[in-house]
Amino acid sequence: MSIKLKNRLHRPGKRLSQTLIAGLLALAATSGPVLANTIDNVEFSQLPGGEVQLKISLTEAAVEPKGFTIDEPPRLVLDFASVGNDLATNKIDMNLDLVRNLTALEGNARTRLVVNLNQAAGWATQSDGNNVFITITPFMQQARRAAAPTPTRMAPGRNSITGVDFHRGTSGEARVTVGLSSENIDIDSREEPGKVVVEFLDSAVPEEFARRLTVTDFGTPATTVETRQIGDSVRMVISAVGDYEILAYQTEGLYTVEVQPLAALSTAEITRRKSAYDGERLSLNFQNIEVRSVLQLLADFTGKNLVASDTVTGTVTLRLKNVPWDQALDIILSTKGLAKREDGNVMWVAPAEEIAARERMELEALQQLEELAPLYTEYVGINFARAADLADLITADENNLLTERGNVTIDERTNTLILHDTEDKIADVRQLISTLDVAVQQVLIESRIVNASTDFSKNLGVRLGLTKRNGGANSPRVTSGNLSATTDVINGDDVELSDRLGINLPAAGINGFTANSIAFAISKADRLLELELSALEADGKGEILSNPRVVTSNQREAVISQGSQIAYQEASSSGATSTSFKDAVLSLRVTPQITPDDHIIMDLEVNKDAVGPTVAGVPTIDTQSINTQVLVDNGDTIVIGGIYEQTKTHSETRTPFLSELPFVGFFFRTRSDTNDKSELLIFVTPKILRDGLATVL
């Protein structure tokens, strides 16, 4: 009597079940030889704990079946090799809590039993004479058994863990590998919040591997890996942080769990991973199944036609959970040293060495045909590109499109390429020319430079004078604006106005205009009081609009400028003078690049000069410029920069002490206020000139 416990069911998805039914129908329709050993009866019974036992009776000695499981919908598939089907009906309804029905089909010298379940379950086989007993156990019941407390010593012949190792993958994933003493150890892996739990059922772990590994320094989502004995099972808990995805698979006696990070991946990397394996996800569990059978199952699942080389042999033990089918195929192929080639809906699988040898032979045959192919000469006129540029591209050392016997000649006068090579190579060159010899798109760059300014000035001033004479002719007492005025009064001479003023603080002129004023005078026989009030206010606004425009080809720099040259005299070391010039220009320098979605990337340099004040006979140049790169939609306007300047001044000239007197202090001071504002804005509008569009400059 032999007993073998199989693993729990996994979830390959609905499509696998549909494909499986189609495969079963095809299997049933296939004719084959009459088999001596047949299944003639199936009985079922309900066991305690929700288990179900199937008794399968054969006409001769029992054959141990090979099988696999499906989780969605839950099914158990058993294959009896070299056994026929002699049941009275191919479908047996059971309607139990765990099992719904059983379907039997014969084909390809085997009988396949499909047990439709109501929930995920594990299964075990037991042979006794001509009978095979299949015990189906709900997975939760299996888990409870595994967790039951039992001695943790390793019994002779018991399954064991032979190694636990941790590595960091090239993409930052945590890779935990577990060595198994037997390929048939039942394994259950599940994901819980913040951790991955793996149960190795009916197994033991040596003390050297029953430990906790801290792996935070590796820079992966995994933080710890803890392995310990729990009853009759070994439990491994991988703790992880952040966003991640799990990939678990077994190849032969090595079980691998990968914890792959997602948060640290760029959008492009996530897209690349998804595009690398984009097949429907499935879960598979095989023990010592023929490689050809696994390939056939995947071919049925995908609907592809499979051609397997006669050299594809051997068996594989494989456990995959929730992986894309194309990734599952790659794992199987890499494990067995196989490779595949696809042509449409046909997939050819063979050993990698065999495929490499065949492709090498095909390349050698093609090379021989190329060496024997006749040579032709063709003349290809070039419309938009330079023939010399295309010839350099065709004959480039790193990517020569011609054969060793071929050559290309240029006729610069007609801009024509003369090709001499095989027909296939000439066709390749023509295809390249048709792609590259196209009209280069042009772009109209329109720039508006707006310089707006606001000026405000206000000046207030006063002039005040007092001239007075007391006393007789022999001892006069004179008061006036200065000593010159007092002397003139004593001598009886005329006194100038400027000399009579004690406070001479008039309002200054603005932009060449004299301040307005009003004057008062009080005169008596011996005294003269004079007062003048002056004020001037100026307010100005200005706007300068410059509109340089230029048309250029895609990715070609264009420059447009307008302005003047300022002449000035410059002395040399010998003392001679010469006339030199300084440029004061408005210029636009631009290099556009048209993107495939009709956006325009522009490298822009805008410069606006103005003549400034002259210093030591040499004029200065006031410059305003912007150098930047921008991305603009076709026809849109963008403000690429602005310069805002404001100058505020307040000045006051006054007579000490007197200007501080209340009410009358105003007469002893003058005041000037200035508030100037200027703003430079630069607007740029690129427009792609379509074919046939008239220039709008």
Sequence and secondary structure as in RCSB ss.txt:
>XXXX:A:sequence
MSIKLKNRLHRPGKRLSQTLIAGLLALAATSGPVLANTIDNVEFSQLPGGEVQLKISLTEAAVEPKGFTIDEPPR
LVLDFASVGNDLATNKIDMNLDLVRNLTALEGNARTRLVVNLNQAAGWATQSDGNNVFITITPFMQQARRAAAPT
PTRMAPGRNSITGVDFHRGTSGEARVTVGLSSENIDIDSREEPGKVVVEFLDSAVPEEFARRLTVTDFGTPATTV
ETRQIGDSVRMVISAVGDYEILAYQTEGLYTVEVQPLAALSTAEITRRKSAYDGERLSLNFQNIEVRSVLQLLAD
FTGKNLVASDTVTGTVTLRLKNVPWDQALDIILSTKGLAKREDGNVMWVAPAEEIAARERMELEALQQLEELAPL
YTEYVGINFARAADLADLITADENNLLTERGNVTIDERTNTLILHDTEDKIADVRQLISTLDVAVQQVLIESRIV
NASTDFSKNLGVRLGLTKRNGGANSPRVTSGNLSATTDVINGDDVELSDRLGINLPAAGINGFTANSIAFAISKA
DRLLELELSALEADGKGEILSNPRVVTSNQREAVISQGSQIAYQEASSSGATSTSFKDAVLSLRVTPQITPDDHI
IMDLEVNKDAVGPTVAGVPTIDTQSINTQVLVDNGDTIVIGGIYEQTKTHSETRTPFLSELPFVGFFFRTRSDTN
DKSELLIFVTPKILRDGLATVL
>XXXX:A:secstr
  EEE        HHHHHHHHHHHHHHHH      SSEEEEEEEEE GGG EEEEEEESSS    EEEEEETTEE
EEEEEET EE  S SEEE   SSEEEEEEEEETTEEEEEEEESS EEEEEEEETTEEEEEEEEHHHHHHHHHS  
  S  TT EEEEEEEEEE TTS EEEEEEES TT  EEEEEETTEEEEEETTEE  TTT SEEE GGG SSEEEE
EEEEETTEEEEEEEE SSEEEEEEEETTEEEEEEEESTTS HHHHHHHHHHS S EEEEEEEEEEHHHHHHHHHH
HHT EEEE TT   EEEEEEEEEEHHHHHHHHHHHTTEEEEEETTEEEEEEHHHHHHHHHHHHHHHHHHHHHS E
EEEEEE SSS HHHHHHHHT GGG  S TT EEEEETTTTEEEEEEEHHHHHHHHHHHHHH S   EEEEEEEEE
EEEEEEEEEEEEEEEEEEEES SSS EEE SSHHHHHHHHHT    HHHHEEEEE    BTTB  EEEEEEEE S
SEEEEEEEEEEEEEEEEEEEE  EEEEETT  EEEEEEEEEEEEEE TTS EEEEEEEEEEEEEEEEEE TTSEE
EEEEEEEEEEEEEEETTEEEEEEEEEEEEEEEETT  EEEEEEEEEEEEEEEEE TTGGGSTTTGGGGEEEEEEE
EEEEEEEEEEEEEE TT     
